[in-house]
Amino acid sequence: MRINTHISLLTPTTNKINNKIYKLLVAILFCISMIFAPLGAVAAMIDPTAVKWHPGHYYIIKGSQKNNATYLSQVYSELKATPALKGMMIRYFWNDLEKAKGVYDFSSIDKRLAELSARGKRLVIQVQTKSFNGRQVVPSYMKTAEYEGGEFDISDYGNKVVTGRNIKLWNLQVQNRLIALFKAMGKRYNSHPHFEGIGMIETAMGEPIKPLTNTQVTKFYDNKINVQKQMRLSFPNTMTIQEANYPRPILASFVGRLKNIGTALSSPDTFLEEKGLLFEATKYDPNQGIYNYYSDFSGAIPMVPTVMPNNYKNTKGDGTGYVPTISQILVFARDTLKANYIFWTREKHYKQVLEVLNWNGQKNARAGGLNAVCPRVYSSCVN
């Protein structure tokens, strides 16, 4: 009231001067607030659907070492010495994160995220719902009739020896619990400026020890799409990712639906000569390999291929190709797969990877030389 009374006693000329000063102060305060406001708040003021976008190269660290301080110290020193490495991906099995129904343990993620944030690097998480060593992947509470036991045994193709497990995603209750996990993670991490992405493991189901019905298989992939839809709702400002590789007959529909959702396309391998991944449709076989969809949908959704241990060893999965160089893998992922992000598994080849990433073409280029353009599916990107 004192201010209003004081202003009312000023002359018209003085009022005009004070109005100009007031507008100038408002403008200055707005600029200051934009500088110091958290990224999430700024993005919300500009566009509440803006997505964090920091394309480039990322490490995938050994899952068994994700809480090993000595190992992580070495990884962090490599990240610091390699500007093209924007951050790292860590993989967690579902039952690592949900200890009982609705009881989540995100402490490991919190620690790694804090450590990366302090170093100006970013974190991508993959939730693994498939194992390759026979270990259980679902929380123990799902070992009941309601969830049909939650998971099924799988083998390598051509034998009946159990080599892993996959989830019974055709079961609606299993789907709903997986959605609940991503909802809890979205609430915790979506607005964090250094939480870059969240994804799910490959589409290849593995060879079930006990044959599945056509209905179960169809429902498995339909429900995987349902989970991805809910992931985008839970992470509106964060890149969501789906690895896709096989089976080829489902890919056209499946990847098309991923595009409609706005999910990033990934693949668990970067094999330079793998026939099934490179297969081009013919009139006799219209089911093209997953690599063709990278060029088809480039610019529309993010392209985020993964380099796995076997990709360093040979250009083909069966070992009948040749041993590629790191630069050959990079060129293939960049030019053929139109990569925005490349996830490099940190295996014994990591020194060669670091050497290539510190070449000028990666070190001094935006996004480490990869495609940095914001995909059309996002209304805007926050760098």
N, C-alpha and C positions, 0 to 999 in steps of 0.2 A: 504493500500500500504506500509506503514512503516513496518508493521509486516512481510509482504512477503519479502521485501528487506532485513530486518534484518536476517531472517531465511536463505536466500540465501547466506549470508556471513559466516554462521556457518560451522564448519568442519563436515564431514560425521558422526563422532562419536557423536558430540554434537547434530546433527539432530536426531539421533536414540534415544538419551536420551529424547529430547524434545517431540518426537512423543509418547514415552511411557507415559510421564507426561500428554500430551494432551489427550490421550485415557483414562487415569485414571481419569482426571478431567471430561471428558464427561460422564463416567460411574457414577461418584459421583453425578453429576448434574441430570442425569436421575433418579437415585434412590431418590434424594430429591424431584424431580418433581412428582414422583409416590406417595410419602408420602403426599405431600401437595395439589395435584390436587384434584378437586371435584370428587366425586364418579362417576358421569355421564361421565366425561372426561376420567377417568381411564378405566371405562367399555368400552367406545368407542374405546380406544386404544387397549384393549385386544380383545374384541368381541362386535361389535355394536349391536348385538341381545341379549346380556346377560340380564337376568331378575333379578330384585331385589328379594331376597328370604330370608325372615326372619320368618320361620314357628314357630308355637307356639300357645299360647292362646291370644285371643283378646276380649275385652269388646264390647258389643253393648249398647250404651247409649240411653236413652229416647229421641226420636226425638223432643219432645216438650221442652226439657231442653238443647238442644244443644248450646244455646246462654246464658244460665243462669250461671252467674259467680260463685254463691254460690254452685250450684250443681256441676259444673265442678271442682271447687277447691277440693271438696271431692273426686271426681273421680280421679283427678291427684294424690292425696295423696295415694289412693289405688293402683294406677299403680306403684308409687314409692316403696311402701311396698311389692309389689308382682313381683319378677323378672320374673316369668313365663308369666306374662301379657306383651306382646310385644307392645300393642297399643290398638286402639279401632276403631270400625266401627260407622259411622254416616250415617243416612238415610235422604235423601232430596227428596221431591217430585219434579217432573220435573218443575212445575210452581214456585217452590221456587228459581230455578236457572236461568230460562229464563223469564225475566219480559216483554219483547216485542220481536218481531221477530229478532233474532240475537243479542239481547241485554241481556248480561249475568251478573248475580250478584254472584260472587264467594267469596264475602267478608267474609262470615261466614266460608267457607272452609279454606280460607287463614289464618284466625285467629287461628282456631283449629290446623292447620298444623304447624304454627309457635310455638304454645304452646307445642305441642307434640314433635317437633324437639328439642326444648330447653331442654326437659326432656329425650331425647334419645329414645323416643317412636314413633310409626308409625301410619299412618292413612289409613283406608280403607273406601271408599265411596260406598254406594248403591244408585242408582237413582231409585226412586219408580215411576212406571207407573201404579200402581193399588192401590186403596184405599179400606179400609174396613169399613169406617164410612160415606160414601156418599160424601166426599169432592171432589172437582174438582182436577184433577191431571195434565191436560194439560195447557199450557199457554193460556191466554184469546184470543189471536189473532187467535187461531185455531177453535174458535166457528163459523166457516163459512162453506159454501158449499164445498169449495176447500178441506177441511179436513174432510168433513162429520160430522162436529161438534167436531171431535178430539177424543171423548170418548163415551162409552156406559154404561148404568146402569146395575149393576149386583145385584144378591141376593144370600142369602144362599140357598143351594139346598133344594128343597121341598116347597119353598114359593115364593111369588111374591112381597115381600117387598124390596125396594131398600136399600141395605146395603153397596154398594160401587160402584166404577167405574173402568173401564179398558180402555186402549187406543185402537183406531181403527187402529191397526197396519197393517191391510190388505191394508189400504190406502197408496199409494206410497208417497204422500206428508207428511203424518205423519211419515213414516219411514225415509224420508230424513231429516226432522227437528230433529229427535232423533239422527241420525247420525251426524248432524251438531253440536249438543250439545256435543257429545263425542269427536268430533274432536277439538272443542274449549278447552275442558278440558284436552285432551291429550297434546295439545300445551303448556298449562300452567303447567301441573303437571307431565308429564311422566318422565322428567329428575330429578325430586326432589327426593333425596335419602330417604326421610321419607314418601313419598307417596307410600304405599305398594300395594294397589289394588283398582279396580273399578268394580262394578257389577250391575246386573239387578235383579229385583224381580222375584218371582216364575212363573213357566210356567202355573200353574192352572189358567184358564181364569175366573172362577166364572160362575155362572148361569146367562146368559143374560136375562134380562127382556123381550126383544124382540128377538126371536130366530134368530140365524145366519145361513147363508147358508154354505154348505160344502166348497164352494169356499172361502168364507171369513175366515173360520177356518183354512183351509190349508194355505192360504196366510198369515194369522197372524203368524203362526209358521215359515214359510219360511222367512218372513221378519225379525223375531226375530233372525234367524240365520244370515241374511244379516247384521243386526246391530252388531252382535257379530264379524263378519269378519272385519268390519270397526273399531270396538273397538280395535282389535289386531293391526291393522295398525296404529291407533292413539296412542296406548300405547305399543310400541314394547319392552320396558324395564320394564313393569309393569304387574303384574298379573291381568288378566281380568276374571270375575266370572259370572256364570249363575246359579241361583237357579232353580232346576227342581224337580217336584213332580208328577203332573198329567197333562193330562190324560195318562194312561198307554199305550194305543195303539200307541201314537206318540213317546214314549221314545226311542225305539231302534234306529230309524232313527235320532231323534233329538240329543240324547246324542252322537251317533256315529259321527255326524257332528261337535258337540262341540269338540270332541277329535281331529278331523282332523284340526280344527282351532287352537287348543291349549288353549281352554278356561277351566278354573278351574270349577270343578263340585261341586255345593253346593245344599243344600235342606233347605227349610224354617223351618223344624222341625226335631228333633231327638227324635222320639217315639220308645221306645224299643220293643213294641209289635204291632205296627200298621200293620194290615194284608195287606192293599193295598200297603204300602211302602216296605214290606218284601216279597211280593208275588213272588214265584218261578214259572217260566213258566212250563206249562204242554202241552201235545199234544192237549188238548182241549182248552187251553188258553195260547198262546205263549207270552202274554204281561206281562213281569215280572215287578216287582216293582222297583222303583228307587234305593233302597239300594243295589240291586244286582250289579249295575253298578260300585259301589265304588270298590268292589273287582275285578271286570272285568278289570277296567282301572287303578288300583292302580299302581303307578310308572310311568305311561305314562303321566298323567295330574295331576295337584294339586287336592287334596281332601279337601274340606273346609266346613264341615257341620256346621249348625247353631242350637243353643239351644234357643228355644223360651219360653215365659212364661208358656204356657200349658204343655211343656215338663217337667217342674219341678213338675207339679201337678199330672200327670198320665202317664202311659206307653202307653195309647191308646187315640186317639182323642175324643172318645165318653165317656171317663171317666170310662170305665168298667174294666180297668186294675188295677194297684196298684201304689202307690206313690213311685217313685224311689229315691234312694239317689243320691247325686251329683257324688259320686265315680262310681256308676253304669252307669250313663250317660256318664261319662268320659271313662270308659272301653269300652262301646259300640261304642262310636265315634272313639276311638283309635284303637280298635282291629277289629270290624266288618266293620266300615266305613273307616278304614285305613287313618285316618285324618292326614293331614299335618298342618292344621290350625283348631282351633275350635273357633267359635264366640259365646260367652256367653252373652245372654241378661241380662243386669243389672236390675233385678227386686228385689222383697223383699227377694229373696233367695241369694242375692249377698254375704252375710257374710259367708254362707256355701260354696259358690263357692270359695271365697278367702281362706278359711281354707284349702280346698282340694288342691288348686293351690300352697299353701305354704308348703305342705308336700314335703319331700325330693325327692320323685319320680318325681315331677314336678319342684320344686324349683332349684334343683341341676343338672337337666338333660338337655341336649341339646334339644332345641325346646319344653321345658316343658314336655318331655317324648313322644312327638309325632314323627312321621316319618319325619326326616329332609333331606332325600335324594332328590336332585334336580331332578324333573321329566324329563323324556326322551324327552318330546316335546320341552323343552328349550335347546338351544345349549350350554348354560352355565348359572350358577346362580351367582349373586353377593351377598355375605353375609355381 
